[in-house]
Amino acid sequence: MNGLTVFFRRATELSLKLFTTGQKENKKLNRQAQKNDEEVYTKSIFPEVFKQVAQDGYIEQMKAFSKLFEDKRFYDTVMATLAQETYRHSNDCAL
Protein backbone atom coordinates (compact mmCIF):
# COMPACT_ATOMS: atom_id res chain seq x y z
CA MET A 1 0.00 0.00 0.00
CA ASN A 2 1.56 3.33 -1.03
CA GLY A 3 1.74 6.43 1.14
CA LEU A 4 -0.99 8.27 -0.74
CA THR A 5 -3.44 5.40 -0.31
CA VAL A 6 -2.65 5.28 3.39
CA PHE A 7 -3.10 9.04 3.65
CA PHE A 8 -6.51 9.00 1.98
CA ARG A 9 -7.62 6.12 4.16
CA ARG A 10 -6.54 8.14 7.19
CA ALA A 11 -8.20 11.28 5.79
CA THR A 12 -11.44 9.31 5.49
CA GLU A 13 -11.03 8.25 9.11
CA LEU A 14 -10.48 11.92 10.00
CA SER A 15 -13.72 12.84 8.23
CA LEU A 16 -15.58 10.17 10.13
CA LYS A 17 -14.02 11.33 13.37
CA LEU A 18 -15.25 14.86 12.68
CA PHE A 19 -18.76 13.57 12.08
CA THR A 20 -18.70 11.31 15.12
CA THR A 21 -16.94 13.51 17.66
CA GLY A 22 -18.38 13.32 21.13
CA GLN A 23 -22.12 13.87 21.12
CA LYS A 24 -21.81 17.21 22.91
CA GLU A 25 -19.12 18.53 20.53
CA ASN A 26 -20.99 17.28 17.47
CA LYS A 27 -24.20 19.03 18.56
CA LYS A 28 -22.24 22.22 19.20
CA LEU A 29 -20.64 22.06 15.74
CA ASN A 30 -24.03 21.38 14.13
CA ARG A 31 -25.55 24.38 15.94
CA GLN A 32 -22.68 26.58 14.79
CA ALA A 33 -23.22 25.49 11.18
CA GLN A 34 -26.94 26.11 11.46
CA LYS A 35 -26.57 29.56 13.07
CA ASN A 36 -23.90 30.88 10.70
CA ASP A 37 -23.55 31.20 6.95
CA GLU A 38 -21.15 28.90 5.12
CA GLU A 39 -18.39 31.49 4.80
CA VAL A 40 -18.30 32.25 8.54
CA TYR A 41 -18.42 28.54 9.34
CA THR A 42 -15.66 27.52 6.91
CA LYS A 43 -13.34 30.45 7.68
CA SER A 44 -13.85 31.05 11.39
CA ILE A 45 -15.48 28.12 13.19
CA PHE A 46 -14.37 24.98 11.38
CA PRO A 47 -10.61 25.73 11.21
CA GLU A 48 -10.21 25.38 14.98
CA VAL A 49 -12.12 22.08 15.05
CA PHE A 50 -10.15 20.81 12.06
CA LYS A 51 -6.86 21.84 13.64
CA GLN A 52 -7.58 19.92 16.84
CA VAL A 53 -8.78 16.77 15.09
CA ALA A 54 -5.91 16.91 12.58
CA GLN A 55 -3.39 17.28 15.40
CA ASP A 56 -4.96 14.36 17.25
CA GLY A 57 -4.85 12.30 14.05
CA TYR A 58 -1.27 13.33 13.42
CA ILE A 59 -0.18 12.16 16.84
CA GLU A 60 -2.05 8.88 16.34
CA GLN A 61 -0.86 8.32 12.80
CA MET A 62 2.23 10.46 12.26
CA LYS A 63 3.25 8.93 8.99
CA ALA A 64 -0.15 9.08 7.32
CA PHE A 65 -0.89 12.62 8.48
CA SER A 66 2.57 14.13 7.97
CA LYS A 67 1.66 15.29 4.44
CA LEU A 68 -1.13 17.36 5.96
CA PHE A 69 1.38 19.45 7.91
CA GLU A 70 4.18 19.44 5.34
CA ASP A 71 2.12 20.96 2.53
CA LYS A 72 0.11 24.07 3.46
CA ARG A 73 -1.84 24.05 0.18
CA PHE A 74 -2.84 20.44 0.70
CA TYR A 75 -3.83 21.15 4.33
CA ASP A 76 -5.98 24.10 3.22
CA THR A 77 -7.61 22.06 0.45
CA VAL A 78 -8.47 19.17 2.77
CA MET A 79 -9.75 21.57 5.44
CA ALA A 80 -11.92 23.53 2.98
CA THR A 81 -13.42 20.34 1.54
CA LEU A 82 -14.20 18.88 4.96
CA ALA A 83 -15.60 22.22 6.16
CA GLN A 84 -18.05 22.32 3.25
CA GLU A 85 -19.10 18.73 3.82
CA THR A 86 -19.59 19.09 7.57
CA TYR A 87 -21.52 22.33 6.99
CA ARG A 88 -23.85 20.61 4.52
CA HIS A 89 -24.19 17.56 6.77
CA SER A 90 -24.99 19.71 9.80
CA ASN A 91 -27.65 21.63 7.93
CA ASP A 92 -29.13 18.42 6.52
CA CYS A 93 -29.45 17.18 10.11
CA ALA A 94 -31.57 20.24 10.93
CA LEU A 95 -34.24 19.26 8.41
C-alpha positions in Angstrom: 0.0 0.0 0.0 1.6 3.3 -1.0 1.7 6.4 1.1 -1.0 8.3 -0.7 -3.4 5.4 -0.3 -2.6 5.3 3.4 -3.1 9.0 3.6 -6.5 9.0 2.0 -7.6 6.1 4.2 -6.5 8.1 7.2 -8.2 11.3 5.8 -11.4 9.3 5.5 -11.0 8.3 9.1 -10.5 11.9 10.0 -13.7 12.8 8.2 -15.6 10.2 10.1 -14.0 11.3 13.4 -15.2 14.9 12.7 -18.8 13.6 12.1 -18.7 11.3 15.1 -16.9 13.5 17.7 -18.4 13.3 21.1 -22.1 13.9 21.1 -21.8 17.2 22.9 -19.1 18.5 20.5 -21.0 17.3 17.5 -24.2 19.0 18.6 -22.2 22.2 19.2 -20.6 22.1 15.7 -24.0 21.4 14.1 -25.5 24.4 15.9 -22.7 26.6 14.8 -23.2 25.5 11.2 -26.9 26.1 11.5 -26.6 29.6 13.1 -23.9 30.9 10.7 -23.6 31.2 6.9 -21.2 28.9 5.1 -18.4 31.5 4.8 -18.3 32.2 8.5 -18.4 28.5 9.3 -15.7 27.5 6.9 -13.3 30.4 7.7 -13.8 31.1 11.4 -15.5 28.1 13.2 -14.4 25.0 11.4 -10.6 25.7 11.2 -10.2 25.4 15.0 -12.1 22.1 15.0 -10.2 20.8 12.1 -6.9 21.8 13.6 -7.6 19.9 16.8 -8.8 16.8 15.1 -5.9 16.9 12.6 -3.4 17.3 15.4 -5.0 14.4 17.2 -4.8 12.3 14.1 -1.3 13.3 13.4 -0.2 12.2 16.8 -2.0 8.9 16.3 -0.9 8.3 12.8 2.2 10.5 12.3 3.2 8.9 9.0 -0.1 9.1 7.3 -0.9 12.6 8.5 2.6 14.1 8.0 1.7 15.3 4.4 -1.1 17.4 6.0 1.4 19.4 7.9 4.2 19.4 5.3 2.1 21.0 2.5 0.1 24.1 3.5 -1.8 24.0 0.2 -2.8 20.4 0.7 -3.8 21.2 4.3 -6.0 24.1 3.2 -7.6 22.1 0.5 -8.5 19.2 2.8 -9.7 21.6 5.4 -11.9 23.5 3.0 -13.4 20.3 1.5 -14.2 18.9 5.0 -15.6 22.2 6.2 -18.0 22.3 3.2 -19.1 18.7 3.8 -19.6 19.1 7.6 -21.5 22.3 7.0 -23.9 20.6 4.5 -24.2 17.6 6.8 -25.0 19.7 9.8 -27.6 21.6 7.9 -29.1 18.4 6.5 -29.5 17.2 10.1 -31.6 20.2 10.9 -34.2 19.3 8.4 
